[in-house]
Amino acid sequence: MIQPRGLIMSHILFLLAGTGSKRNLTGMLGMAVHGCAALVALAVIYTTTIIYIDLYVMMVVFLSAMLALLFINISAGPKGRQDRPSLIDWCFVVASIIVGAYFFMESQRIAERITLFDPLETPDLLAASVLLALTIEATRRTVGFGLTSVVLVFVAYNLWGHSLPGAFGFREVSYNHFLDIMMFTSDGLFGVPLRVAATYAFLFVMFGTFLSKAGGAEFFYNLSSAIAGRKPGGPAKIAVISSGLYGTMSGSPTSDVVTTGSVTIPIMQRLGYSKPLSGSVEVAASTGGSLLPPVMGSAAFIMAEYTGIEYRDIVIAGIVPALLYFLCVYVQVHLRSQKLGLKGLSEDETPRLQQTLKNGGLFILPLVALSVALVMGYSPTYVAVIATVSVLLVSAIRSSTRMSLKAIWDALAVTTLRMVSVVAACAAAGLVIGGISMTGLGGKFAELVFMLAGDSTFIALIISAMLAIILGMGMPTPSAFILAAVLVGPTLLSMDLSVLQANMFILYFAVLSAMTPPVAVAAFAAAAIADAKPLEIATGAVRLAITAFIVPFAFVHGEGLLLVGSWIEIAISCISAVVGVLLLSVAVEGFWRQKLTKALPRVGFGLAGLLFIMPSWWAIVIATICVALAIMATPHLRLYANKVVV
């Protein structure tokens, strides 16, 4: 029997570990919240494209408004009230507004004071402390205790880490010093992550929301069905294509799984896919969406802001690795479907390509407009605005897709509410980054990695990849990337990698954390739809996307896959990598025209695939020999090769 004290402790632990649930607000309160959310979206558009406003002031007002909306819309725990906020929620809402108003009114004085020289006044300390507490609580409600615990550990390290012996100790940081840096400069809470969330990321989420509301999401699903629906494994291939296209706009693997998976997973199961396999396909495809240009899970914007690399260059560099990712998933789905004898959709269940393009082909134009604006060198802000305006223009051509003023108003509100959890996570990431900078932990972390790796660059890369995955577990893509970039980045840059190579390497493994066991948040989301165990789904997704764990090691040894270098180097790297992905997929699935019953051919194809992905002449020669030996060791492939030669 659980004692009252134990019951209270278990309830507290459950509250801390669980995230809040989204409320379904109705009536006057629902209308008021919906209207406020739409006004926030309009304010973001106005302050980023029309009028100049001090960045600190803009972020203070933006964060205050988003925190207030968060506490109204998301309960304190999984079992919180669903119909309306509780009394404590309203206290948090009022506190968010008051703190935001205080920082806004004092913004001129804050801008003119000298950090760490002019002492903070008592109201400053009180307001900053309240804002710190509100941010931590907002993070817990939206992301869970994973990121929250990271923030708390770093706060504790900043305040008491001076007591640690050895290299990880540092000069004492007082609480006033801590708050001064974190809350009154752009190096902490109001740093790069929150700045990106309040500008680029917000506007691109708006573009995706408008495209979906106008019917673009339905068109891309129908397009995927028309292209791949009737082929072997049709439903899974639909999931790969549609989830990838939707994922690059949504910027969240978990959101992508919930949105597209609710359609694709039941269809796959109806046509014979096992429950774990259907979830794995959706998770692998949805995770890849955060690596697919142009949006890349909003992390591309943070990378551009953090590194100084042009956003356009990041998008271009991400094209080939992302295509290799989806090629791997698509080919494995095809081979698995053939091996299991899984069929595609019937002719009656798939739309005609011609009719699909006729009904919604115009929705390709916003993507074209977005790409052209990128190539022409427009800033991410204006690229997103141009793409969103093109959606409105395209939707207005036909009455069936035309967005009414109410639909536009709803799209603005939905955009803001979708960004609530991202803003909380980005604000928390800013706290961690500020703490790392304040204590110099990034450089110390690099020393630790090299101490563990010795003289081996390869081992140092593996450790860095594992750290990026661990840091990204349970977090949105932007937060996962920036945390890994600050901690792991100095290690990679000290290996003579370019800034682009190092940060693309980090991005890949930070994104892959969404499906990597044991904390695979996308797999947990798919488990509820597929009715399967999350660990089985996550393991299957990693297998389907195995290339994504290898390609980053390839482009840190040669930038051809990032489209950097001479055309000859780029062509050889890309062609070789495509061959490598195909061979690796065959090895993983154990199927090529027939099942590969012996281990030796699979090992040969797998080794050849790894070598082909690595861009060097000696690797290609050895890989070719491995393929030849694997074919000769497989009777049905040997006969097929002889027929081809004859």
C-alpha positions in Angstrom: 0.0 0.0 0.0 1.4 3.4 -1.0 1.8 5.7 2.0 0.4 9.3 1.7 4.0 10.7 1.6 4.9 8.3 -1.1 1.8 9.1 -3.0 2.6 12.8 -2.9 6.2 12.2 -4.1 5.0 10.0 -6.9 2.6 12.6 -8.0 5.3 15.3 -8.0 7.6 13.1 -10.0 4.9 12.3 -12.5 4.2 16.1 -12.8 7.8 16.9 -13.4 8.5 14.1 -15.9 5.3 14.6 -17.9 4.6 17.3 -20.4 1.4 19.3 -20.4 -1.5 18.5 -22.8 -3.0 20.9 -25.3 -6.3 22.4 -24.1 -9.4 22.6 -26.3 -10.6 26.0 -25.5 -14.1 27.0 -26.5 -16.5 29.9 -26.1 -15.4 33.4 -25.5 -12.1 32.3 -24.0 -11.3 30.2 -27.1 -12.2 33.1 -29.4 -10.1 35.6 -27.4 -7.1 33.3 -27.4 -7.5 32.6 -31.1 -7.7 36.4 -31.8 -4.6 37.2 -29.7 -2.6 34.5 -31.4 -3.5 35.9 -34.8 -2.5 39.4 -33.6 0.9 38.1 -32.5 1.4 36.7 -36.0 0.5 40.0 -37.6 2.9 41.8 -35.2 5.7 39.4 -36.2 5.1 40.1 -39.9 5.0 43.9 -39.2 8.1 44.1 -37.1 10.2 41.8 -39.4 9.3 43.2 -42.8 7.7 46.7 -42.5 9.1 48.6 -39.6 12.4 48.5 -37.7 12.2 47.9 -34.0 15.0 47.3 -31.5 15.7 43.6 -31.5 15.8 43.3 -27.7 12.5 45.1 -27.3 10.9 42.9 -30.0 12.0 39.7 -28.4 10.9 40.8 -24.9 7.4 41.5 -26.2 7.3 38.4 -28.3 8.4 36.1 -25.5 6.0 37.6 -23.0 3.1 37.1 -25.4 4.1 33.6 -26.3 4.5 32.6 -22.7 1.1 34.0 -21.8 -0.5 32.0 -24.7 1.5 28.9 -23.6 0.2 28.9 -20.1 -3.4 29.4 -21.3 -3.2 26.6 -24.0 -1.0 24.0 -22.3 -1.9 22.4 -19.0 0.6 21.8 -16.2 0.6 18.0 -16.7 -0.9 15.2 -18.7 -4.0 15.2 -16.4 -4.5 18.9 -16.2 -7.7 20.7 -17.0 -8.6 20.5 -20.6 -11.5 23.0 -20.8 -9.9 26.1 -19.2 -6.8 27.2 -17.4 -6.5 26.7 -13.6 -5.8 29.4 -11.1 -2.1 28.8 -11.1 -2.1 29.0 -14.9 -3.8 32.4 -14.8 -1.1 33.5 -12.3 1.6 32.5 -14.7 -0.2 34.3 -17.5 -0.4 37.5 -15.5 3.2 37.2 -14.4 4.3 36.8 -18.1 2.5 39.9 -19.1 3.8 42.0 -16.1 7.4 40.9 -16.6 7.2 41.6 -20.3 5.7 45.0 -19.6 8.5 45.8 -17.1 11.3 44.9 -19.5 9.6 46.8 -22.3 9.2 50.0 -20.2 12.8 49.7 -19.0 14.3 48.8 -22.3 15.9 52.2 -22.9 17.7 52.1 -19.6 18.7 48.5 -20.1 20.1 49.3 -23.5 22.2 52.2 -22.1 23.5 50.5 -19.0 27.0 48.8 -19.0 26.7 45.1 -18.4 28.3 43.9 -15.1 29.4 47.5 -14.3 26.0 49.2 -13.6 24.4 47.3 -10.8 21.0 45.8 -11.2 18.2 47.3 -9.2 15.9 45.3 -7.0 13.0 45.3 -9.5 15.4 44.2 -12.2 16.5 41.2 -10.2 12.9 40.3 -9.3 11.6 40.6 -12.9 14.6 38.6 -14.2 14.1 35.8 -11.6 10.4 35.5 -12.4 11.2 35.4 -16.2 13.8 32.6 -15.5 11.2 30.6 -13.6 8.5 31.1 -16.2 10.9 30.0 -19.0 11.8 26.8 -17.1 8.2 25.9 -16.4 7.2 26.6 -20.0 10.0 24.3 -21.1 8.8 21.5 -18.8 5.2 21.8 -20.1 6.1 21.7 -23.7 9.2 19.6 -24.1 9.3 17.6 -20.9 11.9 17.1 -18.2 14.6 16.2 -20.7 15.5 19.7 -21.8 14.3 21.1 -18.5 16.8 19.0 -16.6 19.6 20.1 -19.0 18.7 23.8 -18.2 18.6 23.2 -14.5 22.0 21.4 -14.6 23.6 24.2 -16.5 22.0 26.9 -14.2 23.4 24.9 -11.2 26.8 24.6 -12.9 26.9 28.4 -13.5 26.1 29.2 -9.9 28.1 26.5 -8.1 30.5 25.1 -10.6 33.3 27.2 -9.2 33.5 24.6 -6.4 34.5 21.9 -8.8 38.2 20.9 -8.8 40.4 20.7 -11.9 39.7 22.0 -15.4 35.9 22.1 -15.0 36.1 24.7 -12.3 36.0 28.5 -13.0 35.8 31.8 -11.3 32.8 32.3 -9.0 29.7 33.7 -10.7 27.2 35.5 -8.4 23.5 35.3 -8.9 23.4 38.9 -10.0 26.2 38.3 -12.5 24.3 35.3 -13.8 21.0 37.2 -14.3 22.9 40.2 -15.8 24.3 38.1 -18.6 21.2 35.8 -19.1 18.4 38.4 -19.0 19.9 41.8 -19.9 22.1 40.9 -22.9 21.7 39.0 -26.2 24.0 36.3 -24.9 21.5 34.4 -22.9 17.7 34.0 -23.0 17.4 36.5 -25.8 20.2 35.0 -27.8 20.3 33.4 -31.3 17.7 30.6 -30.8 14.9 32.9 -29.6 15.9 35.5 -32.2 15.5 32.9 -35.0 12.2 31.7 -33.5 10.8 35.2 -33.5 11.8 35.8 -37.1 12.8 33.3 -39.7 11.4 30.2 -38.1 8.0 31.8 -37.3 7.6 33.1 -40.9 8.5 29.7 -42.5 6.1 27.9 -40.2 3.5 30.5 -41.4 4.3 29.5 -45.0 3.7 25.8 -44.2 0.5 26.6 -42.4 -0.9 28.7 -45.2 0.1 26.1 -47.8 -1.6 23.4 -45.8 -4.8 25.4 -45.2 -5.0 26.3 -48.9 -4.9 22.6 -49.8 -1.2 22.2 -50.6 -0.7 19.3 -48.1 -3.6 17.4 -49.7 -2.1 18.0 -53.1 1.3 16.7 -52.2 -0.2 13.6 -50.6 -2.3 13.0 -53.8 0.8 13.6 -55.9 2.8 11.0 -53.9 -0.1 8.6 -54.3 -0.3 9.1 -58.0 3.5 8.6 -58.4 4.1 5.6 -56.2 0.7 4.4 -54.9 0.2 1.5 -57.3 3.8 0.2 -57.1 5.0 -2.5 -54.7 4.9 -1.1 -51.2 2.9 1.8 -52.5 1.5 3.1 -49.2 5.0 3.1 -47.6 6.4 5.0 -50.6 3.5 7.5 -50.3 4.6 7.9 -46.6 8.2 8.5 -47.6 7.4 11.1 -50.2 4.6 12.9 -48.5 6.1 12.9 -45.1 9.4 14.2 -46.5 7.7 17.1 -48.3 5.5 18.0 -45.3 8.3 17.6 -42.9 10.5 20.2 -44.5 7.7 22.7 -43.9 6.6 21.6 -40.5 10.1 21.5 -39.1 9.2 18.9 -36.5 9.5 15.1 -36.9 7.0 14.5 -34.2 4.5 16.9 -35.7 5.0 15.3 -39.1 4.3 11.8 -37.7 1.1 13.0 -36.0 -0.1 14.8 -39.1 0.8 12.5 -42.0 1.1 9.3 -40.0 -2.5 9.4 -39.0 -3.3 8.8 -42.7 -0.4 6.7 -44.0 0.0 4.2 -41.0 -3.5 2.8 -41.1 -3.3 2.4 -44.9 0.0 0.5 -44.6 -1.5 -1.8 -42.0 -4.6 -2.4 -44.0 -2.5 -3.7 -46.9 -0.4 -6.1 -44.8 2.4 -4.1 -43.2 3.1 -5.1 -39.7 2.4 -2.6 -36.9 6.1 -1.8 -36.1 7.1 -1.6 -39.8 4.3 0.9 -40.6 5.4 3.1 -37.7 9.1 2.8 -38.7 8.5 3.9 -42.2 6.6 7.0 -41.1 9.2 7.9 -38.4 12.1 7.5 -40.8 10.4 9.6 -43.5 9.2 12.3 -41.0 12.7 12.6 -39.4 14.2 13.1 -42.8 11.9 16.0 -43.5 13.9 18.1 -41.0 17.0 17.5 -43.1 15.3 18.3 -46.4 15.9 21.8 -47.9 14.7 24.5 -47.9 13.4 24.7 -44.3 15.4 21.8 -42.7 13.5 21.9 -39.5 14.2 25.6 -39.0 17.7 24.6 -37.9 19.2 26.1 -41.1 18.2 29.6 -39.9 19.9 29.1 -36.6 23.0 27.7 -38.3 23.1 30.8 -40.6 22.7 33.1 -37.6 25.1 31.3 -35.4 27.9 30.6 -38.0 27.6 33.5 -40.4 27.2 31.2 -43.3 24.7 32.4 -45.9 21.3 30.6 -45.5 21.3 30.0 -49.3 24.7 28.1 -49.0 23.4 25.9 -46.2 20.3 25.0 -48.2 22.4 24.1 -51.3 24.8 22.1 -49.2 22.0 20.1 -47.7 20.4 19.0 -51.0 22.5 15.9 -51.8 22.8 14.4 -48.3 19.0 14.8 -47.9 18.3 13.1 -51.2 20.7 10.3 -50.2 18.7 9.9 -47.0 15.4 9.5 -48.8 16.9 7.3 -51.5 18.0 4.9 -48.8 14.6 4.9 -47.1 12.7 4.6 -50.5 14.9 1.7 -51.8 14.7 -0.2 -48.5 10.9 0.2 -48.5 10.9 -1.1 -52.1 13.1 -4.1 -51.3 11.3 -4.9 -48.1 7.9 -4.8 -49.9 9.2 -7.2 -52.6 10.7 -9.5 -50.0 7.4 -9.7 -48.1 5.2 -9.7 -51.2 3.4 -6.5 -50.2 1.3 -4.9 -52.9 0.5 -1.3 -53.7 -2.9 0.4 -53.7 -5.5 -0.6 -56.2 -6.2 1.6 -59.3 -9.4 2.8 -57.7 -7.6 4.0 -54.6 -5.0 6.1 -56.3 -5.6 9.4 -58.0 -4.5 10.0 -61.6 -1.4 12.0 -62.0 -2.8 14.2 -64.8 -5.9 14.9 -62.8 -3.9 15.6 -59.6 -1.7 18.1 -61.4 -4.7 19.7 -63.0 -6.5 20.1 -59.6 -3.5 21.3 -57.5 -0.4 21.6 -59.7 -0.4 25.3 -59.0 0.8 24.6 -55.5 4.2 23.7 -56.9 4.6 27.4 -57.7 5.1 28.6 -54.1 8.0 26.2 -53.8 9.4 27.5 -57.1 9.0 31.1 -55.8 10.7 30.1 -52.6 13.7 28.5 -54.5 14.0 31.4 -56.9 14.0 33.9 -54.0 16.8 31.9 -52.3 18.9 31.8 -55.4 18.5 35.5 -55.9 19.9 36.1 -52.5 16.9 37.5 -50.6 17.1 37.2 -46.8 15.3 34.2 -45.1 12.7 36.7 -43.8 11.7 37.9 -47.3 12.0 34.4 -48.8 9.3 33.2 -46.3 7.1 36.2 -47.0 7.4 35.8 -50.8 6.5 32.1 -50.5 3.5 32.9 -48.3 2.2 35.6 -50.6 2.6 33.2 -53.5 0.4 30.7 -51.7 -2.3 33.3 -51.3 -2.1 34.3 -55.0 -2.2 30.7 -56.1 -5.1 29.8 -53.9 -7.0 32.8 -55.2 -7.0 31.5 -58.7 -9.7 28.9 -58.0 -12.8 29.3 -55.8 -12.3 25.8 -54.4 -8.9 26.7 -52.9 -9.4 30.4 -52.3 -8.7 31.4 -48.7 -11.3 33.6 -47.2 -10.4 36.3 -44.6 -11.5 33.9 -41.9 -9.3 31.2 -43.2 -6.3 33.6 -43.3 -7.1 34.8 -39.8 -7.2 31.1 -38.7 -3.9 30.4 -40.4 -2.3 33.3 -38.6 -3.6 32.0 -35.2 -2.6 28.4 -35.9 1.0 29.5 -36.8 1.4 31.3 -33.5 0.0 28.4 -31.5 2.3 25.9 -33.4 5.3 28.0 -32.5 4.5 28.1 -28.7 6.5 25.0 -27.9 9.3 25.9 -30.2 9.7 29.3 -28.6 9.8 27.8 -25.1 12.5 25.3 -26.2 14.6 28.0 -28.0 14.4 30.3 -24.9 15.7 27.4 -22.8 18.4 26.7 -25.3 19.5 30.3 -25.0 19.9 29.8 -21.2 22.2 26.8 -21.8 24.2 28.6 -24.5 24.7 31.6 -22.2 25.8 29.4 -19.4 28.3 27.6 -21.7 29.8 30.9 -22.9 30.0 32.3 -19.4 31.9 29.3 -18.0 34.0 28.5 -21.1 32.6 24.9 -21.0 32.7 24.5 -24.8 36.5 24.6 -24.9 36.8 22.3 -21.9 34.3 19.9 -23.6 36.6 19.7 -26.6 39.6 18.9 -24.4 37.6 16.0 -22.8 36.6 14.6 -26.2 40.2 14.6 -27.4 41.4 13.1 -24.1 38.9 10.2 -24.7 39.7 9.9 -28.4 43.5 10.1 -28.2 45.0 10.7 -31.6 42.1 9.1 -33.5 40.0 11.6 -35.5 37.5 8.9 -36.3 36.9 8.1 -32.6 36.5 11.9 -31.9 33.9 12.1 -34.6 32.0 9.1 -33.2 32.1 10.6 -29.7 30.9 14.0 -31.1 28.0 12.2 -33.0 26.9 10.4 -29.8 27.0 13.6 -27.8 24.9 15.4 -30.5 22.3 12.5 -30.4 22.2 12.6 -26.6 21.9 16.4 -26.4 19.1 16.3 -28.9 17.0 13.6 -27.3 13.5 14.8 -26.7 14.1 18.3 -28.1 12.8 20.2 -31.2 15.3 20.4 -34.1 16.4 24.0 -33.5 17.2 23.5 -29.8 18.9 20.2 -30.5 21.1 21.7 -33.1 22.2 24.8 -31.2 23.0 22.9 -28.0 25.1 20.4 -29.9 26.7 23.2 -32.0 27.9 25.1 -28.9 29.2 22.0 -27.0 30.4 19.8 -29.9 31.3 22.5 -32.4 34.6 23.5 -30.9 35.7 19.9 -31.0 35.0 19.5 -34.7 36.5 22.9 -35.7 39.7 21.9 -34.0 39.9 19.0 -36.4 40.5 21.4 -39.3 37.0 20.9 -40.6 35.3 23.9 -42.3 32.5 25.6 -40.4 30.0 24.2 -42.9 31.3 20.7 -42.5 31.3 20.8 -38.7 27.8 22.3 -38.4 26.2 20.0 -41.0 27.7 17.0 -39.2 26.1 18.3 -35.9 22.8 19.0 -37.6 22.5 15.5 -38.9 23.0 13.7 -35.6 20.9 16.3 -33.7 18.0 15.6 -36.1 18.5 11.8 -35.9 18.0 12.0 -32.1 14.3 12.2 -32.9 14.2 8.5 -33.9 17.3 7.1 -32.1 16.5 4.8 -29.1 15.9 5.1 -26.2 14.3 8.6 -26.2 12.9 8.6 -29.7 10.1 11.2 -29.5 9.0 10.6 -33.1 8.7 6.9 -32.4 6.6 7.5 -29.3 4.3 9.6 -31.4 4.0 6.9 -34.1 3.5 4.2 -31.4 0.1 5.7 -30.4 -1.1 5.5 -34.0 0.5 2.2 -35.1 -0.4 0.4 -31.8 3.2 -0.9 -31.5 6.1 -0.6 -29.1 8.1 2.6 -29.5 11.4 0.8 -29.2 10.6 -1.5 -32.1 9.5 1.4 -34.2 12.6 3.4 -33.4 14.9 0.4 -34.2 13.2 -0.2 -37.5 13.4 3.5 -38.4 17.2 3.6 -37.7 17.6 0.5 -40.0 15.6 2.2 -42.8 17.6 5.4 -42.5 21.0 3.8 -41.9 22.6 6.0 -44.6 22.0 9.1 -42.5 24.4 7.8 -39.8 27.1 7.3 -42.4 26.9 10.2 -44.9 28.0 12.8 -42.3 31.3 10.9 -41.9 31.6 11.1 -45.7 31.2 14.8 -46.0 33.6 15.6 -43.2 36.3 13.8 -45.2 35.4 15.4 -48.5 33.0 18.3 -49.2 31.9 17.0 -52.6 28.6 15.8 -51.1 28.0 19.3 -49.8 28.4 20.6 -53.4 31.7 22.3 -52.5 34.7 21.9 -54.8 35.3 21.3 -58.5 32.5 19.9 -60.7 34.6 16.7 -61.2 35.0 16.1 -57.5 31.3 16.8 -56.8 30.1 14.5 -59.6 32.4 11.6 -58.5 31.3 12.0 -54.9 27.6 12.2 -55.7 27.6 9.3 -58.2 29.7 7.1 -55.9 27.5 7.9 -52.9 24.3 6.9 -54.8 25.8 3.6 -55.7 26.9 3.2 -52.1 23.4 3.9 -50.8 21.9 1.3 -53.2 24.4 -1.4 -52.2 24.0 -0.6 -48.5 20.2 -0.9 -48.8 20.6 -4.3 -50.4 22.9 -5.4 -47.6 20.6 -4.2 -44.9 17.5 -5.8 -46.4 19.2 -9.0 -47.6 17.3 -8.9 -50.9 18.2 -8.3 -54.6 15.8 -9.8 -57.1 15.7 -12.7 -54.6 16.4 -13.2 -50.9 20.2 -13.2 -50.1 20.3 -16.4 -48.0 24.1 -16.3 -47.3 25.8 -13.9 -45.0 28.9 -13.4 -47.2 27.1 -11.5 -50.1 25.4 -9.2 -47.6 28.7 -8.5 -45.9 30.3 -7.8 -49.3 27.5 -5.5 -50.5 27.5 -3.7 -47.1 31.3 -3.2 -47.2 31.1 -2.0 -50.8 28.3 0.4 -49.9 30.4 2.0 -47.1 33.4 2.3 -49.3 31.5 3.8 -52.2 30.0 6.5 -49.9 33.5 7.5 -48.8 34.9 9.7 -51.6 38.3 8.3 -52.6 39.7 6.4 -55.6 41.2 3.5 -53.5 37.8 3.0 -51.8 36.0 2.9 -55.1 38.4 0.2 -56.5 38.1 -2.0 -53.3 34.3 -1.5 -53.4 34.1 -2.6 -57.0 36.0 -5.8 -56.1 33.7 -6.5 -53.2 30.6 -6.1 -55.4 32.1 -8.5 -57.9 32.9 -11.1 -55.3 29.5 -10.7 -53.7 27.7 -11.3 -57.1 29.9 -14.3 -57.8 28.9 -15.8 -54.4 25.2 -15.4 -55.2 23.9 -17.9 -57.8 20.8 -16.0 -59.0 22.8 -12.7 -59.3 25.6 -14.5 -61.1 23.2 -15.9 -63.6 21.6 -12.5 -64.0 25.0 -10.8 -64.5 25.9 -13.4 -67.2 22.6 -12.6 -69.1 23.3 -8.9 -68.9 26.9 -9.4 -70.2 25.7 -11.6 -73.0 
